[in-house]
Amino acid sequence: MKKRGLADAAPSQRQLRVAEEVRHVLADLFARTDFRDPELAGEHITVTEVRISPDLKHATAFVARLGRPDVDALLPALKRAMPFLRANVAHALRLKFVPDLSFQPDTALEYATKIDRLLHSPEVERDLEKPR
């Protein structure tokens, strides 16, 4: 029987719980939209998921802009705002170490739309029809 490495292991309950708490804190911060950075001021950003490392020291937040697919344009501004966001996470959560935050665009909705479009294309619908 092979032993699974840390990279292969499913997240622990603690990882899932802390990641969800971080997601809630970040979502609350983005809901207020009161950032000093002019690129983030007034932007509607949603945090769809947070994944955290097994040692709880690194967190990756997957973000999307509401109603717009160009979240990549905000990633540099989010990186600049990371110390502010990390300080707020530290204040809101009681953790021994506050995780370093990184941001990635959430492409799940775009991928789902692409698959839906493919499934409804005439070629695929023809192949999915039941023979009579």
Secondary structure as a PSIPRED ss2 file (coil, helix, strand):
# PSIPRED VFORMAT (PSIPRED V4.0)

   1 M C   1.000  0.000  0.000
   2 K C   1.000  0.000  0.000
   3 K C   1.000  0.000  0.000
   4 R C   1.000  0.000  0.000
   5 G C   1.000  0.000  0.000
   6 L C   1.000  0.000  0.000
   7 A C   1.000  0.000  0.000
   8 D C   1.000  0.000  0.000
   9 A C   1.000  0.000  0.000
  10 A C   1.000  0.000  0.000
  11 P C   1.000  0.000  0.000
  12 S C   1.000  0.000  0.000
  13 Q H   0.000  1.000  0.000
  14 R H   0.000  1.000  0.000
  15 Q H   0.000  1.000  0.000
  16 L H   0.000  1.000  0.000
  17 R H   0.000  1.000  0.000
  18 V H   0.000  1.000  0.000
  19 A H   0.000  1.000  0.000
  20 E H   0.000  1.000  0.000
  21 E H   0.000  1.000  0.000
  22 V H   0.000  1.000  0.000
  23 R H   0.000  1.000  0.000
  24 H H   0.000  1.000  0.000
  25 V H   0.000  1.000  0.000
  26 L H   0.000  1.000  0.000
  27 A H   0.000  1.000  0.000
  28 D H   0.000  1.000  0.000
  29 L H   0.000  1.000  0.000
  30 F H   0.000  1.000  0.000
  31 A H   0.000  1.000  0.000
  32 R H   0.000  1.000  0.000
  33 T C   1.000  0.000  0.000
  34 D C   1.000  0.000  0.000
  35 F C   1.000  0.000  0.000
  36 R C   1.000  0.000  0.000
  37 D C   1.000  0.000  0.000
  38 P C   1.000  0.000  0.000
  39 E C   1.000  0.000  0.000
  40 L C   1.000  0.000  0.000
  41 A C   1.000  0.000  0.000
  42 G C   1.000  0.000  0.000
  43 E C   1.000  0.000  0.000
  44 H C   1.000  0.000  0.000
  45 I E   0.000  0.000  1.000
  46 T E   0.000  0.000  1.000
  47 V E   0.000  0.000  1.000
  48 T E   0.000  0.000  1.000
  49 E E   0.000  0.000  1.000
  50 V E   0.000  0.000  1.000
  51 R E   0.000  0.000  1.000
  52 I E   0.000  0.000  1.000
  53 S C   1.000  0.000  0.000
  54 P C   1.000  0.000  0.000
  55 D C   1.000  0.000  0.000
  56 L C   1.000  0.000  0.000
  57 K C   1.000  0.000  0.000
  58 H E   0.000  0.000  1.000
  59 A E   0.000  0.000  1.000
  60 T E   0.000  0.000  1.000
  61 A E   0.000  0.000  1.000
  62 F E   0.000  0.000  1.000
  63 V E   0.000  0.000  1.000
  64 A E   0.000  0.000  1.000
  65 R E   0.000  0.000  1.000
  66 L C   1.000  0.000  0.000
  67 G C   1.000  0.000  0.000
  68 R E   0.000  0.000  1.000
  69 P C   1.000  0.000  0.000
  70 D C   1.000  0.000  0.000
  71 V H   0.000  1.000  0.000
  72 D H   0.000  1.000  0.000
  73 A H   0.000  1.000  0.000
  74 L H   0.000  1.000  0.000
  75 L H   0.000  1.000  0.000
  76 P H   0.000  1.000  0.000
  77 A H   0.000  1.000  0.000
  78 L H   0.000  1.000  0.000
  79 K H   0.000  1.000  0.000
  80 R H   0.000  1.000  0.000
  81 A H   0.000  1.000  0.000
  82 M H   0.000  1.000  0.000
  83 P H   0.000  1.000  0.000
  84 F H   0.000  1.000  0.000
  85 L H   0.000  1.000  0.000
  86 R H   0.000  1.000  0.000
  87 A H   0.000  1.000  0.000
  88 N H   0.000  1.000  0.000
  89 V H   0.000  1.000  0.000
  90 A H   0.000  1.000  0.000
  91 H H   0.000  1.000  0.000
  92 A H   0.000  1.000  0.000
  93 L C   1.000  0.000  0.000
  94 R C   1.000  0.000  0.000
  95 L C   1.000  0.000  0.000
  96 K C   1.000  0.000  0.000
  97 F C   1.000  0.000  0.000
  98 V C   1.000  0.000  0.000
  99 P C   1.000  0.000  0.000
 100 D E   0.000  0.000  1.000
 101 L E   0.000  0.000  1.000
 102 S E   0.000  0.000  1.000
 103 F E   0.000  0.000  1.000
 104 Q E   0.000  0.000  1.000
 105 P E   0.000  0.000  1.000
 106 D C   1.000  0.000  0.000
 107 T C   1.000  0.000  0.000
 108 A H   0.000  1.000  0.000
 109 L H   0.000  1.000  0.000
 110 E H   0.000  1.000  0.000
 111 Y H   0.000  1.000  0.000
 112 A H   0.000  1.000  0.000
 113 T H   0.000  1.000  0.000
 114 K H   0.000  1.000  0.000
 115 I H   0.000  1.000  0.000
 116 D H   0.000  1.000  0.000
 117 R H   0.000  1.000  0.000
 118 L H   0.000  1.000  0.000
 119 L H   0.000  1.000  0.000
 120 H C   1.000  0.000  0.000
 121 S C   1.000  0.000  0.000
 122 P H   0.000  1.000  0.000
 123 E H   0.000  1.000  0.000
 124 V H   0.000  1.000  0.000
 125 E H   0.000  1.000  0.000
 126 R H   0.000  1.000  0.000
 127 D H   0.000  1.000  0.000
 128 L H   0.000  1.000  0.000
 129 E C   1.000  0.000  0.000
 130 K C   1.000  0.000  0.000
 131 P C   1.000  0.000  0.000
 132 R C   1.000  0.000  0.000
